[in-house]
């Protein structure tokens, strides 16, 4: 059994943002292995976020971000369970990260559930016609269309986009990590992006 030092706990906390006791417990369970401890914390965060998913989010903030140069701005509404959490630095940092993501990646909707049936049908139609024009065999066209539709979701749905500050994670990963860290359910309710002249 590896000895878990305060330095190791602090290092894991700095890397993951998880609480001190959670970091210590994860390192103990992983016998001092950082990668296993991080994996354990992520799994715990996902489980903890799933438990909180049904809880009501009626507090929160509307966060504004103006990109340097004053030609691009974003408003994002992010909800949480309590006014106390809405005023914390962690919550505001998350709101800022989401607003910057919207500014940089220009998503169309928050989640794939927000994509209209008409938009999905139109995208499917385009992808089917593309595949036919490229001479793809009829039996694989549906698989090609499904693959392209997944790529469309990854580009158009905020929660599925790669986080601009860390492309190894999605916005869903960032949300889950923040829920685990803060201890309350959080929802990205809506956003609007303004570009000068659009």
Secondary structure by P-SEA (a helix, b strand, c coil): cccccaaaaaaaaaaccccaaaaaaaaaaacccaaaaaaaaaaaaaaaaaaacccccccccbbbbbcccccbbbbbbbbcccccccccaaaaaaaaaaaaaaacccccccccccccaaaaaaaaaaaaaaaaaacccccaaaaaaaaaaaaaaaacccccccccccccccaaaaaaaaaaaacbbbbbcccccccccc
